[in-house]
Amino acid sequence: MTRIGCLADVPPGTMIAAALEGRPIVVANLGDEVVAFQNSCLHAGVRLSEGLLNGAVVTCRWHQWRYCLRSGEVLTDESPYATFTTFPVDVRDGEMYVHHSPRTTITARPDVAEPR
């Protein structure tokens, strides 16, 4: 696990960009849970840290692709992807620690051709 920062720096309903072993991630405080996920939209690579957080869903600012932060599910119907990369987060004594092993990874939808 890597210490990312203080929970107080990420109030409920907000998110911050961070890095996990040099990999760009986002840490979001959903109010009842802190989650971490890749900082790149699967569609065009736009930073998800600049997107809109609404509950447990982040929406990319460019083409409005949507991602469920609790399940790792890609919510955009036209996406060839079923899931994206998320990481478990532990909060201890007000500090946030992100696990190095992903909770979910990028997978293709079973009903579409393999993404390129």
N, C-alpha and C positions, 0 to 999 in steps of 0.2 A: 504494500500500500504506500501511497505517497500523500503527504500532507499537502492540501491545496490552499487552505486558509481558514479564517475564522468564520463561523456561521453568521456572526453579527454583520459581516460585510455583504451578506446576500439575504436581504429581508425577504419574507414570503412574497411570492409572485414576481421575483426578479431572477436574473441569471447573469453570470459573469464568464468571460473567456478565461481559460487557464491552459496549462500544459501538463500532460502526463507522460513522463519520459520523453519529452520533446514532441509528442503528438498533440496537436491542437484539440482541446475539448471545451465543453461548456458545462458549468455547474449551475443547476437551477434549484431553487427552493420552492417546492410546491405547497408549502405550508405544513403538511403532515409528513413530508418525505423530501429528502434531498437526492437529486439524481444527477448523473453525469452522462454526457453523450458526445459523439463526434461533432466537431465544429465545421462541418462541411455538408451542404445539401447534396444528396445523391444525384440530383438532376443536373445542376450546372456548377457545383462546387462553391456556391455562395456561402459565406460564414453564417451559420445558424445563430451565432451569438448576436447577430444584428436583426434576427427575426422577431416575431411577435409571440410572446408567451401568454397563453390563455388557458388557465387551469393546468392540466397535464399535457397540453398540446402546444408544440412550437410550430409556427408557420414561417416558411422561408419568405423573405421580403421580395424576392424577384419574381418567381412564378407560382407562389402560394402552395408549394408542396407542404403537406402536413405530416407531423410525426408525433406519435404517442410516446411520451417519455417514460411512462410506467411500464409499458409492455414492449417497447422497441418497435412497434408496428408502424409501417409506412401507411398513412391513411389516404393517400392520393390514389384515386382509382386508375389513372393512366400510368402509374409507376410500374415498371417491370420488377420492382423490389417488394418483398414482403416485410422485411425488417431491416433496421440499420443498427449501428454499433452503439451500445449503451454500457455503462460501467456501474457496478455497485458502489455506494458511498456509505461510509460509517461516520457518524458524528459522535465524538467523545469529548467531553469537557469543553464544549463549544468550538471544537476544531473539526474540520472536514478532512476525511481521508478517502481517497479514491483507490479502489482495487485495480491492479494491473490487468487482471483477466477480465475480459468483457462478460457482461451478463447476457447480451444478445449481440449478434454479428450480422453483417449484411448477407441476406439470402434473397434468392429470386422467388418470385411468385410461381407456384407450381403450374399455373394455367397459361403462362406466357413463355416465349423463347428466352433463353439465357441472355441476360444483359451483357453488353459489350464492355 
